[in-house]
Protein backbone atom coordinates (compact mmCIF):
# COMPACT_ATOMS: atom_id res chain seq x y z
CA UNK A 1 0.00 0.00 0.00
CA UNK A 2 1.28 3.51 -0.82
CA UNK A 3 0.30 6.79 0.80
CA UNK A 4 0.61 10.13 -0.99
CA UNK A 5 2.50 12.93 0.74
CA UNK A 6 0.56 15.48 2.75
CA UNK A 7 -1.50 18.17 1.07
CA UNK A 8 0.75 20.82 2.60
CA UNK A 9 3.59 19.69 0.35
CA UNK A 10 1.34 19.90 -2.72
CA UNK A 11 0.28 23.37 -1.64
CA UNK A 12 3.89 24.50 -1.30
CA UNK A 13 4.65 23.23 -4.78
CA UNK A 14 2.27 25.84 -6.20
CA UNK A 15 2.91 28.55 -3.63
CA UNK A 16 6.67 28.93 -4.08
CA UNK A 17 6.93 29.64 -7.79
CA UNK A 18 9.85 32.03 -7.27
CA UNK A 19 12.62 30.68 -5.08
CA UNK A 20 15.19 33.27 -4.05
CA UNK A 21 18.44 31.72 -2.80
CA UNK A 22 18.53 33.85 0.37
CA UNK A 23 22.15 34.88 0.04
CA UNK A 24 23.18 38.24 1.42
CA UNK A 25 26.06 40.25 0.00
CA UNK A 26 26.94 43.33 1.97
CA UNK A 27 28.89 45.07 -0.77
CA UNK A 28 26.64 47.10 -3.08
CA UNK A 29 23.41 45.87 -1.42
CA UNK A 30 23.35 42.70 -3.50
CA UNK A 31 20.61 40.35 -2.39
CA UNK A 32 20.35 37.27 -4.59
CA UNK A 33 22.28 34.80 -6.75
CA UNK A 34 21.72 36.77 -9.96
CA UNK A 35 23.32 39.81 -8.34
CA UNK A 36 26.23 37.67 -7.22
CA UNK A 37 26.68 36.43 -10.76
CA UNK A 38 27.16 40.04 -11.84
CA UNK A 39 30.05 40.27 -9.39
CA UNK A 40 31.53 36.96 -10.60
CA UNK A 41 30.45 37.36 -14.21
CA UNK A 42 33.78 36.45 -15.76
CA UNK A 43 33.53 32.65 -15.49
CA UNK A 44 30.15 31.72 -14.07
CA UNK A 45 28.01 29.58 -16.35
CA UNK A 46 24.40 30.38 -17.16
CA UNK A 47 21.93 28.80 -14.80
CA UNK A 48 19.52 26.08 -15.86
CA UNK A 49 15.73 26.41 -15.47
CA UNK A 50 14.42 25.78 -11.98
CA UNK A 51 13.17 22.25 -11.33
CA UNK A 52 9.84 21.27 -9.81
CA UNK A 53 9.16 19.36 -6.63
CA UNK A 54 8.84 15.59 -7.00
CA UNK A 55 5.56 14.44 -5.49
CA UNK A 56 6.06 10.73 -4.81
CA UNK A 57 4.23 7.99 -3.00
CA UNK A 58 5.37 6.86 0.44
CA UNK A 59 5.88 3.11 0.50
CA UNK A 60 4.14 2.44 3.80
CA UNK A 61 5.00 -1.26 3.71
CA UNK A 62 8.72 -0.53 3.93
CA UNK A 63 8.69 2.78 5.80
CA UNK A 64 6.79 1.23 8.72
CA UNK A 65 10.14 -0.36 9.61
CA UNK A 66 11.67 3.08 10.22
CA UNK A 67 11.22 5.01 13.45
CA UNK A 68 12.31 8.57 12.70
CA UNK A 69 12.43 11.99 14.31
CA UNK A 70 13.14 15.52 13.08
CA UNK A 71 14.91 18.16 15.19
CA UNK A 72 14.77 21.85 14.32
CA UNK A 73 17.40 23.87 16.13
CA UNK A 74 17.88 20.95 18.52
CA UNK A 75 14.17 20.72 19.38
CA UNK A 76 12.17 17.67 18.37
CA UNK A 77 9.17 18.53 16.20
CA UNK A 78 6.14 16.45 15.29
CA UNK A 79 5.95 17.75 11.73
CA UNK A 80 8.15 19.70 9.37
CA UNK A 81 7.71 21.30 5.97
CA UNK A 82 10.53 23.33 4.44
CA UNK A 83 9.63 27.05 4.10
CA UNK A 84 11.30 27.03 0.65
CA UNK A 85 11.14 24.46 -2.11
CA UNK A 86 14.13 22.27 -1.30
CA UNK A 87 14.74 21.13 -4.88
CA UNK A 88 18.19 20.67 -6.39
CA UNK A 89 18.81 22.12 -9.84
CA UNK A 90 19.77 19.69 -12.58
CA UNK A 91 23.16 21.33 -13.01
CA UNK A 92 25.06 21.20 -9.72
CA UNK A 93 27.77 23.88 -10.03
CA UNK A 94 28.14 27.40 -11.40
CA UNK A 95 31.92 27.08 -11.79
CA UNK A 96 34.17 24.60 -13.53
CA UNK A 97 35.73 21.64 -11.79
CA UNK A 98 35.10 18.60 -9.61
CA UNK A 99 33.78 20.17 -6.41
CA UNK A 100 32.47 17.26 -4.34
CA UNK A 101 32.91 13.49 -4.19
CA UNK A 102 32.11 12.19 -7.68
CA UNK A 103 31.53 15.71 -8.94
CA UNK A 104 27.84 16.42 -8.48
CA UNK A 105 24.64 15.70 -6.57
CA UNK A 106 24.04 12.51 -8.59
CA UNK A 107 27.57 11.30 -7.67
CA UNK A 108 28.13 10.77 -11.39
CA UNK A 109 30.71 13.33 -12.58
CA UNK A 110 34.22 12.66 -11.18
CA UNK A 111 35.79 14.00 -14.39
CA UNK A 112 35.37 17.52 -15.78
CA UNK A 113 35.92 18.45 -19.43
CA UNK A 114 37.32 16.24 -22.17
CA UNK A 115 40.60 14.45 -22.83
CA UNK A 116 42.73 14.08 -25.97
CA UNK A 117 44.52 10.75 -25.45
CA UNK A 118 46.27 10.31 -28.80
CA UNK A 119 48.88 7.96 -27.29
CA UNK A 120 46.50 6.30 -24.81
CA UNK A 121 49.22 6.44 -22.17
CA UNK A 122 49.49 7.54 -18.53
CA UNK A 123 52.39 9.85 -17.65
CA UNK A 124 53.32 10.98 -14.13
CA UNK A 125 53.81 14.74 -14.32
CA UNK A 126 54.35 15.76 -10.71
CA UNK A 127 54.43 14.44 -7.15
CA UNK A 128 53.79 16.38 -3.95
CA UNK A 129 54.95 14.97 -0.63
CA UNK A 130 52.67 15.33 2.39
CA UNK A 131 53.74 15.10 6.02
CA UNK A 132 53.66 11.84 7.96
CA UNK A 133 51.29 11.99 10.91
CA UNK A 134 49.44 14.92 12.40
CA UNK A 135 51.07 17.97 13.96
CA UNK A 136 49.57 17.75 17.46
CA UNK A 137 51.76 16.63 20.35
CA UNK A 138 51.40 13.02 21.38
CA UNK A 139 50.04 12.23 17.95
CA UNK A 140 49.62 8.76 16.57
CA UNK A 141 51.51 8.21 13.31
CA UNK A 142 49.61 5.07 12.39
CA UNK A 143 47.61 6.87 9.71
CA UNK A 144 50.65 8.30 7.91
CA UNK A 145 50.07 10.81 5.10
CA UNK A 146 48.71 10.87 1.58
CA UNK A 147 45.05 9.91 1.57
CA UNK A 148 42.86 6.91 2.32
CA UNK A 149 39.34 5.84 1.38
CA UNK A 150 37.58 7.80 -0.16
CA UNK A 151 40.14 10.64 -0.32
CA UNK A 152 39.13 12.32 -3.59
CA UNK A 153 40.55 15.82 -4.20
CA UNK A 154 38.52 18.77 -5.37
CA UNK A 155 39.64 20.46 -8.59
CA UNK A 156 38.37 24.01 -8.94
CA UNK A 157 38.82 26.74 -11.53
CA UNK A 158 38.13 29.86 -9.48
CA UNK A 159 36.55 32.96 -11.01
CA UNK A 160 39.11 35.78 -11.25
CA UNK A 161 37.15 37.96 -8.85
CA UNK A 162 37.20 35.21 -6.20
CA UNK A 163 40.92 34.50 -6.74
CA UNK A 164 41.60 38.11 -5.83
CA UNK A 165 39.71 37.72 -2.54
CA UNK A 166 41.63 34.65 -1.38
CA UNK A 167 45.04 34.16 0.24
CA UNK A 168 46.57 32.57 -2.84
CA UNK A 169 50.22 33.19 -3.61
CA UNK A 170 50.45 36.16 -6.01
CA UNK A 171 51.69 34.07 -8.97
CA UNK A 172 48.49 32.02 -8.94
CA UNK A 173 46.16 35.00 -8.69
CA UNK A 174 47.34 36.06 -12.14
CA UNK A 175 48.02 32.66 -13.72
CA UNK A 176 45.81 32.07 -16.79
CA UNK A 177 43.54 29.00 -16.68
CA UNK A 178 44.58 28.33 -13.09
CA UNK A 179 42.99 25.24 -11.51
CA UNK A 180 43.52 24.53 -7.82
CA UNK A 181 43.81 21.06 -6.33
CA UNK A 182 42.39 20.84 -2.81
CA UNK A 183 43.32 17.58 -1.08
CA UNK A 184 42.58 16.49 2.50
CA UNK A 185 45.17 14.13 3.98
CA UNK A 186 45.54 11.46 6.61
CA UNK A 187 48.28 13.67 8.06
CA UNK A 188 45.55 16.04 9.26
CA UNK A 189 46.19 18.81 6.75
CA UNK A 190 44.37 20.18 3.74
CA UNK A 191 46.75 20.94 0.89
CA UNK A 192 46.35 23.46 -1.94
CA UNK A 193 48.25 22.77 -5.16
CA UNK A 194 48.48 23.94 -8.76
CA UNK A 195 46.97 21.34 -11.09
CA UNK A 196 49.57 21.96 -13.78
CA UNK A 197 52.73 21.83 -11.66
CA UNK A 198 51.86 20.43 -8.23
CA UNK A 199 53.31 23.53 -6.55
CA UNK A 200 51.76 24.84 -3.32
CA UNK A 201 49.30 27.62 -4.04
CA UNK A 202 48.93 28.59 -0.36
CA UNK A 203 49.75 27.18 3.04
CA UNK A 204 47.79 24.12 4.22
CA UNK A 205 44.97 24.18 6.76
CA UNK A 206 46.01 22.10 9.77
CA UNK A 207 43.10 20.17 11.31
CA UNK A 208 45.43 18.16 13.59
CA UNK A 209 43.19 15.15 12.87
CA UNK A 210 43.31 12.65 10.00
CA UNK A 211 40.76 13.04 7.21
CA UNK A 212 39.70 9.80 5.50
CA UNK A 213 36.86 11.06 3.34
CA UNK A 214 36.50 13.60 0.54
CA UNK A 215 36.04 17.34 0.99
CA UNK A 216 33.76 19.69 -0.94
CA UNK A 217 34.04 23.19 -2.40
CA UNK A 218 30.97 25.42 -2.67
CA UNK A 219 29.40 25.00 -6.14
CA UNK A 220 28.41 28.67 -6.35
CA UNK A 221 32.03 29.80 -6.58
CA UNK A 222 32.03 31.04 -3.00
CA UNK A 223 35.34 30.57 -1.15
CA UNK A 224 33.92 27.94 1.21
CA UNK A 225 35.43 24.53 2.03
CA UNK A 226 33.47 21.71 3.69
CA UNK A 227 35.38 18.84 5.32
CA UNK A 228 34.75 16.02 7.79
CA UNK A 229 37.14 14.48 10.28
CA UNK A 230 37.77 10.75 10.13
CA UNK A 231 39.82 10.01 13.24
CA UNK A 232 39.84 11.76 16.66
CA UNK A 233 43.38 12.65 17.72
CA UNK A 234 43.05 16.22 18.97
CA UNK A 235 40.07 18.16 20.29
CA UNK A 236 36.48 17.54 19.27
CA UNK A 237 35.59 15.26 16.38
CA UNK A 238 33.15 16.52 13.77
CA UNK A 239 32.59 18.44 10.54
CA UNK A 240 34.04 21.86 9.66
CA UNK A 241 33.35 24.67 7.22
CA UNK A 242 36.26 27.00 6.41
CA UNK A 243 36.55 30.34 4.65
CA UNK A 244 39.05 30.14 1.81
CA UNK A 245 39.54 33.88 1.94
CA UNK A 246 41.65 33.62 5.10
CA UNK A 247 41.25 29.91 6.04
CA UNK A 248 39.30 30.76 9.20
CA UNK A 249 36.88 28.25 10.71
CA UNK A 250 33.29 29.41 10.15
CA UNK A 251 31.26 26.52 11.55
CA UNK A 252 31.75 23.26 13.43
CA UNK A 253 29.28 20.36 13.67
CA UNK A 254 30.02 18.19 16.70
CA UNK A 255 30.01 14.53 15.73
CA UNK A 256 29.31 13.45 19.30
CA UNK A 257 25.71 14.59 19.36
CA UNK A 258 23.38 13.71 22.22
CA UNK A 259 20.59 13.51 19.65
CA UNK A 260 22.30 10.59 17.91
CA UNK A 261 21.73 6.94 18.70
CA UNK A 262 25.40 6.24 17.91
CA UNK A 263 28.33 7.90 19.69
CA UNK A 264 30.99 7.60 16.96
CA UNK A 265 31.41 11.13 15.64
CA UNK A 266 33.37 10.76 12.38
CA UNK A 267 32.33 12.23 9.04
CA UNK A 268 33.64 10.38 5.98
CA UNK A 269 30.92 11.72 3.70
CA UNK A 270 31.28 14.57 1.23
CA UNK A 271 28.48 17.13 1.49
CA UNK A 272 26.29 18.83 -1.09
CA UNK A 273 25.09 22.43 -1.39
CA UNK A 274 21.74 23.35 -2.90
CA UNK A 275 22.82 26.59 -4.54
CA UNK A 276 19.20 27.69 -5.04
CA UNK A 277 18.36 27.58 -1.33
CA UNK A 278 21.74 28.18 0.35
CA UNK A 279 21.39 24.82 2.15
CA UNK A 280 24.11 22.27 2.93
CA UNK A 281 23.45 18.54 3.33
CA UNK A 282 25.73 16.03 5.08
CA UNK A 283 25.45 12.66 6.83
CA UNK A 284 27.50 11.35 9.74
CA UNK A 285 28.73 8.08 11.14
CA UNK A 286 26.60 8.98 14.15
CA UNK A 287 23.61 8.04 11.99
CA UNK A 288 22.25 11.56 11.52
CA UNK A 289 21.24 13.37 8.33
CA UNK A 290 21.83 17.14 8.50
CA UNK A 291 20.10 19.90 6.53
CA UNK A 292 21.82 23.22 7.29
CA UNK A 293 20.54 26.59 6.08
CA UNK A 294 23.83 28.48 5.83
CA UNK A 295 22.58 32.09 5.64
CA UNK A 296 25.71 33.01 3.71
CA UNK A 297 26.87 36.62 3.71
CA UNK A 298 29.69 37.88 1.51
CA UNK A 299 31.31 41.29 1.88
CA UNK A 300 33.50 41.73 -1.20
CA UNK A 301 34.87 45.07 -0.04
CA UNK A 302 36.03 43.83 3.36
CA UNK A 303 36.97 40.43 1.88
CA UNK A 304 34.87 38.56 4.40
CA UNK A 305 32.42 35.67 4.22
CA UNK A 306 30.25 34.60 7.13
CA UNK A 307 27.59 32.04 7.98
CA UNK A 308 24.67 31.95 10.42
CA UNK A 309 23.72 28.25 10.21
CA UNK A 310 20.30 26.92 11.17
CA UNK A 311 20.27 23.13 11.47
CA UNK A 312 17.60 20.50 10.88
CA UNK A 313 18.45 16.91 11.83
CA UNK A 314 16.83 13.66 10.70
CA UNK A 315 17.32 10.74 13.09
CA UNK A 316 16.19 7.18 12.47
CA UNK A 317 16.23 3.54 13.52
CA UNK A 318 15.48 0.60 11.24
CA UNK A 319 13.97 -2.51 12.79
CA UNK A 320 16.43 -5.40 12.73
CA UNK A 321 19.38 -3.13 11.85
CA UNK A 322 21.57 -1.95 14.76
CA UNK A 323 24.30 -0.62 12.43
CA UNK A 324 23.18 2.92 11.61
CA UNK A 325 26.48 4.66 10.83
CA UNK A 326 26.57 6.38 7.42
CA UNK A 327 29.93 6.44 5.62
CA UNK A 328 28.80 7.04 2.04
CA UNK A 329 28.06 10.46 0.59
CA UNK A 330 24.40 11.35 0.04
CA UNK A 331 23.13 11.46 -3.54
CA UNK A 332 20.25 13.82 -4.32
CA UNK A 333 17.80 14.21 -7.20
CA UNK A 334 15.52 17.23 -6.87
CA UNK A 335 14.01 16.84 -3.36
CA UNK A 336 14.89 13.17 -2.83
CA UNK A 337 18.09 12.26 -0.98
CA UNK A 338 19.49 8.72 -1.08
CA UNK A 339 21.90 7.15 1.39
CA UNK A 340 22.81 3.79 2.92
CA UNK A 341 24.22 2.70 6.28
CA UNK A 342 26.51 0.12 7.87
CA UNK A 343 23.63 -2.34 8.15
CA UNK A 344 22.76 -2.12 4.45
CA UNK A 345 19.56 -0.11 4.84
CA UNK A 346 18.98 2.25 1.90
CA UNK A 347 16.58 5.15 2.25
CA UNK A 348 15.00 7.78 0.07
CA UNK A 349 14.38 10.91 2.16
CA UNK A 350 12.11 13.75 1.07
CA UNK A 351 14.01 16.99 1.82
CA UNK A 352 10.77 18.97 1.74
CA UNK A 353 9.31 17.13 4.74
CA UNK A 354 12.36 15.26 6.13
CA UNK A 355 10.31 12.06 5.98
CA UNK A 356 11.41 8.75 4.46
CA UNK A 357 9.70 7.81 1.20
CA UNK A 358 10.93 4.21 0.97
CA UNK A 359 13.32 1.78 2.63
CA UNK A 360 15.28 -1.04 1.03
CA UNK A 361 16.89 -3.57 3.37
CA UNK A 362 20.14 -4.68 1.80
CA UNK A 363 22.30 -7.66 2.64
CA UNK A 364 25.35 -6.07 4.26
CA UNK A 365 27.30 -2.92 5.05
CA UNK A 366 26.91 -0.40 2.20
CA UNK A 367 29.65 2.24 2.23
CA UNK A 368 30.05 2.90 -1.50
CA UNK A 369 28.06 6.00 -2.41
CA UNK A 370 24.86 5.48 -4.36
CA UNK A 371 24.79 6.83 -7.90
CA UNK A 372 21.77 8.19 -9.75
CA UNK A 373 20.89 7.96 -13.44
CA UNK A 374 17.86 9.69 -14.93
CA UNK A 375 15.76 7.79 -17.47
CA UNK A 376 12.66 9.51 -18.88
CA UNK A 377 12.49 11.83 -15.84
CA UNK A 378 12.68 8.88 -13.43
CA UNK A 379 15.71 8.52 -11.13
CA UNK A 380 17.31 5.09 -10.87
CA UNK A 381 19.77 4.27 -8.10
CA UNK A 382 22.79 1.98 -8.50
CA UNK A 383 24.25 0.35 -5.41
CA UNK A 384 26.13 -2.64 -4.03
CA UNK A 385 27.21 -3.99 -0.65
CA UNK A 386 30.41 -5.18 0.99
CA UNK A 387 31.19 -8.56 2.47
CA UNK A 388 31.32 -7.66 6.16
CA UNK A 389 28.42 -8.88 8.27
CA UNK A 390 28.29 -11.98 6.02
CA UNK A 391 31.68 -13.12 7.35
CA UNK A 392 34.90 -13.87 5.47
CA UNK A 393 33.03 -15.03 2.38
CA UNK A 394 29.81 -13.86 0.82
CA UNK A 395 28.38 -11.85 -2.04
CA UNK A 396 28.28 -8.29 -3.20
CA UNK A 397 24.80 -7.70 -4.58
CA UNK A 398 24.95 -5.16 -7.39
CA UNK A 399 21.55 -3.59 -7.88
CA UNK A 400 19.51 -1.11 -9.83
CA UNK A 401 16.60 0.38 -7.84
CA UNK A 402 13.74 2.58 -8.95
CA UNK A 403 14.46 5.87 -7.16
CA UNK A 404 10.78 6.73 -6.78
CA UNK A 405 9.62 3.42 -5.33
CA UNK A 406 12.68 1.48 -4.11
CA UNK A 407 11.67 -1.47 -6.30
CA UNK A 408 14.50 -3.69 -7.54
CA UNK A 409 14.92 -3.47 -11.32
CA UNK A 410 17.70 -6.07 -11.35
CA UNK A 411 20.18 -7.70 -8.99
CA UNK A 412 23.49 -9.41 -9.74
CA UNK A 413 25.40 -11.28 -6.99
CA UNK A 414 29.19 -11.74 -7.21
CA UNK A 415 31.13 -13.88 -4.77
CA UNK A 416 33.72 -11.96 -2.73
CA UNK A 417 35.95 -12.50 0.30
CA UNK A 418 36.99 -10.37 3.27
CA UNK A 419 39.56 -10.12 6.02
CA UNK A 420 37.80 -9.44 9.31
CA UNK A 421 39.08 -8.98 12.88
CA UNK A 422 40.93 -6.04 14.44
CA UNK A 423 42.40 -4.91 11.09
CA UNK A 424 39.66 -5.67 8.56
CA UNK A 425 40.17 -5.34 4.82
CA UNK A 426 36.72 -5.89 3.36
CA UNK A 427 35.83 -7.18 -0.05
CA UNK A 428 32.77 -6.41 -2.11
CA UNK A 429 31.77 -2.96 -3.29
CA UNK A 430 33.67 -0.08 -1.69
CA UNK A 431 34.21 1.75 -4.98
CA UNK A 432 31.46 4.03 -6.25
CA UNK A 433 30.08 3.06 -9.65
CA UNK A 434 30.43 4.87 -12.98
CA UNK A 435 27.23 5.94 -14.74
CA UNK A 436 28.12 5.61 -18.41
CA UNK A 437 27.54 8.55 -20.76
CA UNK A 438 28.03 9.26 -24.47
CA UNK A 439 29.40 6.15 -26.23
CA UNK A 440 28.93 4.04 -23.07
CA UNK A 441 25.55 5.42 -22.05
CA UNK A 442 24.12 1.88 -22.11
CA UNK A 443 26.15 0.69 -19.12
CA UNK A 444 27.06 1.14 -15.47
CA UNK A 445 30.54 0.09 -14.33
CA UNK A 446 31.20 -1.47 -10.90
CA UNK A 447 34.52 -2.45 -9.31
CA UNK A 448 34.28 -5.29 -6.76
CA UNK A 449 37.12 -5.99 -4.31
CA UNK A 450 38.40 -9.48 -3.45
CA UNK A 451 36.30 -10.93 -6.26
CA UNK A 452 37.54 -13.64 -8.61
CA UNK A 453 40.32 -14.43 -6.14
CA UNK A 454 41.36 -13.38 -2.64
CA UNK A 455 43.61 -10.50 -3.74
CA UNK A 456 41.96 -9.98 -7.10
CA UNK A 457 39.17 -7.70 -8.20
CA UNK A 458 36.57 -7.50 -10.94
CA UNK A 459 35.68 -4.49 -13.06
CA UNK A 460 32.21 -5.13 -14.46
CA UNK A 461 30.41 -3.26 -17.20
CA UNK A 462 26.72 -4.13 -16.81
CA UNK A 463 23.88 -3.16 -19.12
CA UNK A 464 21.71 -0.52 -17.49
CA UNK A 465 18.45 -2.11 -18.64
CA UNK A 466 19.12 -5.76 -17.80
CA UNK A 467 22.25 -6.00 -15.62
CA UNK A 468 23.78 -8.33 -18.22
CA UNK A 469 27.58 -8.31 -18.41
CA UNK A 470 28.92 -6.36 -21.39
CA UNK A 471 32.54 -7.01 -20.41
CA UNK A 472 34.53 -8.11 -17.37
CA UNK A 473 38.13 -7.28 -16.50
CA UNK A 474 39.95 -9.29 -13.82
CA UNK A 475 42.32 -7.19 -11.75
CA UNK A 476 45.46 -8.87 -10.38
CA UNK A 477 45.05 -6.61 -7.33
CA UNK A 478 41.71 -5.41 -5.93
CA UNK A 479 40.43 -1.85 -5.57
CA UNK A 480 38.66 0.28 -3.01
CA UNK A 481 39.37 3.30 -5.22
CA UNK A 482 36.47 4.32 -7.45
CA UNK A 483 36.78 4.07 -11.23
CA UNK A 484 36.56 7.23 -13.32
CA UNK A 485 35.29 7.49 -16.90
CA UNK A 486 36.88 10.21 -19.03
CA UNK A 487 35.66 11.16 -22.50
CA UNK A 488 37.21 12.68 -25.60
CA UNK A 489 35.44 15.29 -27.71
CA UNK A 490 33.69 12.59 -29.78
CA UNK A 491 32.25 10.83 -26.70
CA UNK A 492 34.66 7.89 -26.71
CA UNK A 493 35.23 6.71 -23.13
CA UNK A 494 38.30 5.61 -21.21
CA UNK A 495 38.30 4.14 -17.71
CA UNK A 496 40.88 5.02 -15.04
CA UNK A 497 41.13 2.54 -12.15
CA UNK A 498 43.61 2.58 -9.25
CA UNK A 499 44.29 -0.45 -7.04
CA UNK A 500 45.76 -1.66 -3.76
CA UNK A 501 49.15 -2.47 -5.33
CA UNK A 502 49.62 1.16 -6.38
CA UNK A 503 48.83 0.72 -10.06
CA UNK A 504 46.78 3.14 -12.12
CA UNK A 505 45.20 1.27 -15.02
CA UNK A 506 43.75 2.71 -18.22
CA UNK A 507 41.07 0.68 -20.01
CA UNK A 508 39.01 1.18 -23.12
CA UNK A 509 35.59 1.63 -21.49
CA UNK A 510 33.82 0.32 -24.59
CA UNK A 511 35.58 -3.07 -24.64
CA UNK A 512 37.40 -3.45 -21.30
CA UNK A 513 40.73 -3.76 -23.17
CA UNK A 514 43.86 -2.83 -21.19
CA UNK A 515 45.56 0.22 -22.72
CA UNK A 516 48.22 1.21 -20.18
CA UNK A 517 49.35 0.82 -16.59
CA UNK A 518 51.35 3.21 -14.38
CA UNK A 519 52.87 2.23 -11.03
CA UNK A 520 52.61 4.73 -8.17
CA UNK A 521 54.30 2.17 -5.89
CA UNK A 522 51.93 2.00 -2.93
CA UNK A 523 48.30 1.22 -2.09
CA UNK A 524 45.76 3.62 -3.61
CA UNK A 525 42.51 3.67 -1.64
CA UNK A 526 41.60 7.24 -2.59
CA UNK A 527 39.53 8.01 -5.67
CA UNK A 528 40.95 10.17 -8.48
CA UNK A 529 39.43 13.33 -9.89
CA UNK A 530 40.06 14.47 -13.46
CA UNK A 531 40.16 17.90 -15.12
CA UNK A 532 40.48 17.53 -18.90
CA UNK A 533 43.69 15.48 -19.39
CA UNK A 534 44.96 15.74 -15.80
CA UNK A 535 44.29 13.04 -13.21
CA UNK A 536 44.97 13.73 -9.53
CA UNK A 537 45.10 11.01 -6.88
CA UNK A 538 46.72 10.57 -3.46
CA UNK A 539 48.22 7.29 -2.25
CA UNK A 540 48.49 5.72 1.21
CA UNK A 541 52.13 6.79 1.28
CA UNK A 542 53.09 10.45 1.56
CA UNK A 543 52.29 11.59 -1.94
CA UNK A 544 49.71 13.28 -4.12
CA UNK A 545 50.26 12.69 -7.85
CA UNK A 546 49.39 14.55 -11.02
CA UNK A 547 49.11 12.17 -13.99
CA UNK A 548 48.52 13.21 -17.58
CA UNK A 549 46.38 11.15 -19.92
CA UNK A 550 48.36 11.35 -23.16
Order of alpha helices (4+ residues) and beta strands (2+ residues): beta-alpha-beta-alpha-beta-alpha-beta-beta-beta-beta-beta-beta-alpha-alpha-beta-beta-beta-beta-beta-beta-beta-beta-beta-beta-beta-beta-beta-beta-beta-beta-beta-beta-beta-beta-beta-beta-beta-beta-beta-beta-beta-beta-beta-beta-beta-beta-beta-beta
